[in-house]
Amino acid sequence: MKNTLKFYNDFPKRGIVFVDIIPFLQDKETFRQLMTEISNNLTAPNIAAPEARGFLFTAPLLLSDPRVENIIPIRKSGKLPFNEGDLREVCIEKEYGLDKLYYRISDIAAGKIEEDGTIHMAIIDDVLATGGTCEGIANSLLEQEITVGGKPHRIVIDEFIFLVELDGLSGRKRLEKIAPVKTLIHLL
């Protein structure tokens, strides 16, 4: 699968080598293999997926993996309609600057809740570089207590899953403090 990737120098800014995972969507057999690998590494029934590439590789799991019951979209500003009190802001640190993402509490509450009241969740994204995006998402989710039917529920992050990991950066070290990190392709 590593040979499927494309690389672009100096994108989105000088000094960055952009890893393009879109070619995975251009070959059915490669995509099928990739989805099988993601599923094999997944244990949680609820998946948090940062936009936009995270959506591409999580939504198919709703059909292909019977354990998956819910996708929680993590979006940029202005992309999620919301009711008062439902939207949560996530401050993230990307390789090329600070940013903010958002998710809805109601999207988490729509997922599977275990009998002991926990909401088990995986965070799936395309590329692990410095880990700032997923660390921000995980910390925000772990701070939340979700109320469903008048009962409080806590979130547990079971794992992070990435298509590609840039091994020369410190992303894994940051995230392993929170949950196990699983990667399909390693790049130096």
C-alpha positions as CSV (number, residue, x, y, z in Angstrom):
1,M,0.0,0.0,0.0
2,K,2.9,2.3,0.6
3,N,3.5,2.6,-3.2
4,T,0.0,3.9,-3.6
5,L,0.9,7.2,-1.8
6,K,1.9,10.4,-3.6
7,F,4.1,13.1,-2.2
8,Y,4.1,16.9,-2.8
9,N,7.0,19.1,-1.7
10,D,6.4,22.5,-0.1
11,F,2.7,22.0,0.3
12,P,0.8,23.6,2.0
13,K,3.8,25.7,2.8
14,R,7.6,25.6,2.2
15,G,9.4,22.9,4.0
16,I,6.4,20.5,4.3
17,V,6.2,17.3,2.3
18,F,2.5,16.6,1.9
19,V,1.5,12.9,2.0
20,D,-1.4,12.4,-0.4
21,I,-3.7,9.5,0.5
22,I,-6.3,10.2,-2.1
23,P,-4.8,7.6,-4.5
24,F,-6.3,5.0,-2.1
25,L,-9.7,6.0,-3.4
26,Q,-8.6,5.4,-7.0
27,D,-8.3,1.6,-6.8
28,K,-11.0,-0.6,-5.5
29,E,-8.8,-3.5,-4.4
30,T,-6.3,-1.2,-2.6
31,F,-9.2,0.6,-0.9
32,R,-10.8,-2.8,0.1
33,Q,-7.4,-3.9,1.6
34,L,-7.1,-0.6,3.4
35,M,-10.6,-0.8,4.9
36,T,-9.9,-4.4,6.0
37,E,-6.7,-3.3,7.8
38,I,-8.5,-0.5,9.6
39,S,-11.2,-2.8,10.7
40,N,-8.7,-5.4,11.9
41,N,-7.1,-2.7,14.2
42,L,-10.4,-1.3,15.5
43,T,-12.0,-2.3,18.8
44,A,-14.4,0.7,19.5
45,P,-17.9,1.0,18.3
46,N,-17.8,4.8,18.1
47,I,-15.3,6.6,15.8
48,A,-14.3,10.3,15.9
49,A,-13.2,11.3,12.4
50,P,-11.5,14.7,11.7
51,E,-12.4,16.3,8.4
52,A,-12.1,15.8,5.7
53,R,-10.0,12.8,4.9
54,G,-10.9,11.0,8.2
55,F,-14.5,10.8,6.9
56,L,-13.4,9.0,3.7
57,F,-11.9,6.1,5.7
58,T,-14.4,5.8,8.5
59,A,-17.9,6.1,6.9
60,P,-17.4,2.8,4.9
61,L,-16.9,1.0,8.2
62,L,-20.6,1.5,9.1
63,L,-21.4,-1.0,6.3
64,S,-18.4,-3.3,6.4
65,D,-17.8,-3.7,10.2
66,P,-20.8,-4.7,12.2
67,R,-19.1,-3.5,15.4
68,V,-19.1,0.1,14.2
69,E,-22.2,1.9,15.2
70,N,-21.5,5.6,15.1
71,I,-19.2,8.2,13.4
72,I,-18.6,11.5,15.1
73,P,-17.6,14.1,12.6
74,I,-15.0,16.6,13.8
75,R,-15.4,19.7,11.5
76,K,-14.0,23.1,10.8
77,S,-15.8,26.3,11.9
78,G,-19.2,26.8,10.3
79,K,-19.6,23.3,9.0
80,L,-21.9,21.8,11.7
81,P,-25.4,23.1,12.4
82,F,-26.1,22.9,16.1
83,N,-28.5,23.6,18.9
84,E,-27.6,25.8,21.8
85,G,-25.1,24.1,24.1
86,D,-24.4,21.2,21.7
87,L,-21.3,22.4,20.0
88,R,-17.8,21.9,21.5
89,E,-14.7,23.6,20.4
90,V,-11.3,21.8,20.1
91,C,-8.1,23.8,20.0
92,I,-5.5,22.0,18.0
93,E,-1.8,22.4,17.1
94,K,-1.0,21.4,13.6
95,E,2.5,21.2,12.0
96,Y,1.9,24.6,10.4
97,G,0.0,26.5,13.0
98,L,-2.9,26.6,15.5
99,D,-6.5,25.9,14.5
100,K,-9.9,25.0,15.9
101,L,-12.3,22.1,15.2
102,Y,-15.8,21.4,16.4
103,Y,-18.0,18.4,17.3
104,R,-21.5,18.0,18.6
105,I,-22.3,16.3,22.0
106,S,-25.5,14.9,20.4
107,D,-23.4,13.0,17.8
108,I,-21.6,11.3,20.6
109,A,-24.8,10.6,22.5
110,A,-26.2,8.9,19.4
111,G,-23.6,6.2,19.6
112,K,-23.2,3.0,21.6
113,I,-23.0,3.3,25.3
114,E,-21.8,0.2,27.3
115,E,-23.8,-1.2,30.2
116,D,-21.3,0.3,32.6
117,G,-22.0,3.8,31.2
118,T,-18.8,4.2,29.2
119,I,-18.6,5.4,25.6
120,H,-15.7,3.6,23.9
121,M,-14.2,5.6,21.0
122,A,-11.5,5.4,18.4
123,I,-10.0,8.3,16.7
124,I,-9.2,7.6,13.0
125,D,-7.3,10.0,10.8
126,D,-5.2,9.8,7.6
127,V,-1.7,10.9,8.6
128,L,0.1,11.0,12.0
129,A,2.7,13.8,12.0
130,T,3.2,15.7,15.3
131,G,-0.1,14.4,16.8
132,G,-1.5,17.8,17.7
133,T,-4.8,17.4,15.9
134,C,-5.7,14.0,17.5
135,E,-4.3,15.0,20.9
136,G,-6.5,18.1,21.0
137,I,-9.6,16.0,19.9
138,A,-8.8,13.3,22.5
139,N,-8.3,15.7,25.4
140,S,-11.5,17.6,24.5
141,L,-13.5,14.3,24.4
142,L,-12.0,13.0,27.6
143,E,-13.1,16.2,29.4
144,Q,-16.7,15.7,28.4
145,E,-19.4,14.0,30.4
146,I,-22.2,13.0,28.1
147,T,-25.8,12.9,29.6
148,V,-28.2,10.5,27.9
149,G,-31.6,9.8,29.4
150,G,-30.6,11.8,32.4
151,K,-27.6,9.6,33.2
152,P,-23.9,10.8,32.9
153,H,-21.5,8.8,30.7
154,R,-17.8,9.1,30.4
155,I,-15.7,8.7,27.2
156,V,-12.8,6.3,26.9
157,I,-10.4,6.6,24.0
158,D,-9.6,3.0,23.0
159,E,-7.1,3.7,20.2
160,F,-5.9,6.0,17.5
161,I,-5.7,4.6,14.0
162,F,-3.8,6.2,11.2
163,L,-3.3,5.2,7.6
164,V,0.2,6.7,7.6
165,E,2.7,7.7,10.3
166,L,5.7,10.0,9.8
167,D,8.1,8.2,12.1
168,G,10.6,11.1,12.3
169,L,8.1,13.3,14.1
170,S,6.9,13.0,17.7
171,G,3.2,12.3,17.2
172,R,3.2,8.7,18.5
173,K,4.9,9.7,21.8
174,R,2.2,12.4,22.4
175,L,-0.7,10.1,21.7
176,E,0.5,7.0,23.5
177,K,0.1,8.9,26.8
178,I,-3.7,8.8,26.0
179,A,-4.3,5.5,24.2
180,P,-2.5,2.9,21.9
181,V,-1.5,4.1,18.5
182,K,-2.0,1.8,15.5
183,T,-0.6,2.7,12.1
184,L,-0.9,0.9,8.8
185,I,2.0,2.5,6.9
186,H,5.2,3.9,8.4
187,L,7.3,6.5,6.6
188,L,10.7,7.8,7.8
